[in-house]
Amino acid sequence: MSIRSWPAAERPRERLLELGAGSLSDAELLAIFLRTGVAGKSAVDLARHLLNQFDGLRSLLDADLSTFTSQLGLGPAKFAQLQAVMEMARRHMAESLRRDSALENPTQVRNYLKAQLRHEQHEVFACLFLDNKHRVMTFEILFRGTINASYVHPRQVVKRAMAHNAASLILCHNHPSGITTPSRSDIDLTKRLKEALMCWTT
């Protein structure tokens, strides 16, 4: 049955407008994004099917192009739209942090960096530059690819910190493999950067 034939109070879009997005299920939110279903399935039915196939919303949102478009009802256009929506959400969060709140504890820093880096498929080395109230000034990815001490130059990090007139900074490096244990190279690089930054601050 087409969603258009449903009572207005049960249609996802009408429910969102009346009650807010937080009142909708994952399937209803996804159905609004999909807009239409496929033969024999309404948009909500298709959304439920996709959530089941991906074992939840997170895996669907994290899927790469080939995995995403392998599913019924999902093509490159939908993938591009979804990536654009997620990037706007990420930038909104980053802008809100820059304007309003300070990063006051490790949990806040971790959550911020997870949002920034969760879709990176390769290793990156990045810097989070802060003002004197620990508010985010900007986030920059400085290096991409396999990270080792020979590729990351401390002078480049110091140069960017000075360019932003940052009072402090947070260095981050992801492991897309999911293995969080730092490598020997990670440890060596951290020592080199610490020494360089101590010279910068003195």
Contacts in CASP RR format, 6 or more apart in sequence:
PFRMAT RR
TARGET T0000
AUTHOR 0000-0000-0000
METHOD contacts of the structure
MODEL  1
MSIRSWPAAERPRERLLELGAGSLSDAELLAIFLRTGVAGKSAVDLARHL
LNQFDGLRSLLDADLSTFTSQLGLGPAKFAQLQAVMEMARRHMAESLRRD
SALENPTQVRNYLKAQLRHEQHEVFACLFLDNKHRVMTFEILFRGTINAS
YVHPRQVVKRAMAHNAASLILCHNHPSGITTPSRSDIDLTKRLKEALMCW
TT
1 42 0 8 1.000
2 42 0 8 1.000
3 11 0 8 1.000
3 12 0 8 1.000
3 31 0 8 1.000
3 42 0 8 1.000
3 43 0 8 1.000
3 44 0 8 1.000
4 11 0 8 1.000
8 14 0 8 1.000
9 15 0 8 1.000
9 18 0 8 1.000
12 24 0 8 1.000
12 28 0 8 1.000
12 29 0 8 1.000
12 31 0 8 1.000
12 32 0 8 1.000
12 43 0 8 1.000
12 44 0 8 1.000
13 32 0 8 1.000
15 23 0 8 1.000
15 24 0 8 1.000
15 28 0 8 1.000
16 23 0 8 1.000
16 24 0 8 1.000
16 28 0 8 1.000
16 29 0 8 1.000
16 32 0 8 1.000
21 29 0 8 1.000
24 32 0 8 1.000
26 47 0 8 1.000
26 51 0 8 1.000
26 56 0 8 1.000
26 57 0 8 1.000
27 44 0 8 1.000
27 47 0 8 1.000
27 48 0 8 1.000
27 51 0 8 1.000
28 44 0 8 1.000
28 47 0 8 1.000
30 47 0 8 1.000
30 50 0 8 1.000
30 51 0 8 1.000
30 57 0 8 1.000
30 60 0 8 1.000
31 42 0 8 1.000
31 43 0 8 1.000
31 44 0 8 1.000
31 46 0 8 1.000
31 47 0 8 1.000
32 43 0 8 1.000
33 78 0 8 1.000
33 81 0 8 1.000
33 82 0 8 1.000
33 85 0 8 1.000
34 43 0 8 1.000
34 46 0 8 1.000
34 47 0 8 1.000
34 73 0 8 1.000
34 78 0 8 1.000
35 43 0 8 1.000
36 43 0 8 1.000
37 43 0 8 1.000
37 45 0 8 1.000
37 46 0 8 1.000
37 73 0 8 1.000
38 46 0 8 1.000
38 72 0 8 1.000
38 73 0 8 1.000
41 49 0 8 1.000
46 72 0 8 1.000
46 73 0 8 1.000
49 72 0 8 1.000
50 60 0 8 1.000
50 71 0 8 1.000
50 74 0 8 1.000
51 57 0 8 1.000
51 60 0 8 1.000
53 71 0 8 1.000
54 60 0 8 1.000
54 63 0 8 1.000
54 71 0 8 1.000
60 68 0 8 1.000
61 82 0 8 1.000
61 86 0 8 1.000
62 118 0 8 1.000
62 119 0 8 1.000
64 121 0 8 1.000
65 76 0 8 1.000
65 79 0 8 1.000
68 74 0 8 1.000
68 75 0 8 1.000
68 78 0 8 1.000
68 79 0 8 1.000
68 82 0 8 1.000
69 75 0 8 1.000
69 76 0 8 1.000
69 79 0 8 1.000
86 119 0 8 1.000
90 115 0 8 1.000
90 116 0 8 1.000
93 112 0 8 1.000
93 115 0 8 1.000
94 112 0 8 1.000
94 116 0 8 1.000
94 136 0 8 1.000
94 139 0 8 1.000
97 103 0 8 1.000
97 112 0 8 1.000
97 135 0 8 1.000
97 136 0 8 1.000
98 135 0 8 1.000
98 136 0 8 1.000
98 137 0 8 1.000
98 138 0 8 1.000
100 135 0 8 1.000
101 135 0 8 1.000
102 133 0 8 1.000
102 134 0 8 1.000
102 135 0 8 1.000
103 109 0 8 1.000
103 112 0 8 1.000
103 128 0 8 1.000
103 130 0 8 1.000
103 134 0 8 1.000
103 135 0 8 1.000
103 136 0 8 1.000
103 170 0 8 1.000
104 134 0 8 1.000
109 128 0 8 1.000
109 170 0 8 1.000
112 128 0 8 1.000
112 136 0 8 1.000
113 126 0 8 1.000
113 128 0 8 1.000
113 170 0 8 1.000
113 172 0 8 1.000
116 126 0 8 1.000
116 139 0 8 1.000
117 124 0 8 1.000
117 126 0 8 1.000
117 172 0 8 1.000
117 174 0 8 1.000
120 174 0 8 1.000
120 176 0 8 1.000
121 176 0 8 1.000
122 144 0 8 1.000
122 145 0 8 1.000
122 176 0 8 1.000
123 144 0 8 1.000
123 145 0 8 1.000
123 146 0 8 1.000
123 147 0 8 1.000
123 173 0 8 1.000
123 174 0 8 1.000
123 175 0 8 1.000
123 176 0 8 1.000
124 141 0 8 1.000
124 143 0 8 1.000
124 144 0 8 1.000
124 145 0 8 1.000
124 147 0 8 1.000
124 173 0 8 1.000
124 174 0 8 1.000
125 141 0 8 1.000
125 142 0 8 1.000
125 143 0 8 1.000
125 147 0 8 1.000
125 151 0 8 1.000
125 152 0 8 1.000
125 171 0 8 1.000
125 172 0 8 1.000
125 173 0 8 1.000
126 139 0 8 1.000
126 140 0 8 1.000
126 141 0 8 1.000
126 142 0 8 1.000
126 171 0 8 1.000
126 172 0 8 1.000
126 173 0 8 1.000
127 139 0 8 1.000
127 140 0 8 1.000
127 142 0 8 1.000
127 157 0 8 1.000
127 160 0 8 1.000
127 161 0 8 1.000
127 169 0 8 1.000
127 170 0 8 1.000
127 171 0 8 1.000
127 172 0 8 1.000
128 136 0 8 1.000
128 139 0 8 1.000
128 169 0 8 1.000
128 170 0 8 1.000
128 171 0 8 1.000
128 172 0 8 1.000
129 136 0 8 1.000
129 137 0 8 1.000
129 138 0 8 1.000
129 139 0 8 1.000
129 140 0 8 1.000
129 160 0 8 1.000
129 161 0 8 1.000
129 164 0 8 1.000
129 166 0 8 1.000
129 169 0 8 1.000
130 136 0 8 1.000
130 137 0 8 1.000
130 166 0 8 1.000
130 167 0 8 1.000
130 168 0 8 1.000
130 169 0 8 1.000
130 170 0 8 1.000
131 137 0 8 1.000
131 166 0 8 1.000
131 167 0 8 1.000
132 167 0 8 1.000
132 168 0 8 1.000
134 168 0 8 1.000
137 164 0 8 1.000
137 166 0 8 1.000
138 164 0 8 1.000
140 160 0 8 1.000
142 152 0 8 1.000
142 156 0 8 1.000
142 157 0 8 1.000
142 160 0 8 1.000
143 151 0 8 1.000
143 152 0 8 1.000
145 151 0 8 1.000
147 173 0 8 1.000
147 185 0 8 1.000
147 186 0 8 1.000
147 189 0 8 1.000
148 185 0 8 1.000
148 189 0 8 1.000
149 185 0 8 1.000
149 188 0 8 1.000
149 189 0 8 1.000
149 192 0 8 1.000
152 189 0 8 1.000
152 193 0 8 1.000
154 192 0 8 1.000
154 193 0 8 1.000
154 195 0 8 1.000
154 196 0 8 1.000
154 197 0 8 1.000
155 196 0 8 1.000
157 169 0 8 1.000
157 171 0 8 1.000
157 193 0 8 1.000
157 196 0 8 1.000
157 197 0 8 1.000
158 196 0 8 1.000
158 197 0 8 1.000
158 200 0 8 1.000
161 169 0 8 1.000
161 197 0 8 1.000
161 200 0 8 1.000
162 200 0 8 1.000
169 197 0 8 1.000
171 190 0 8 1.000
171 193 0 8 1.000
173 186 0 8 1.000
182 190 0 8 1.000
END
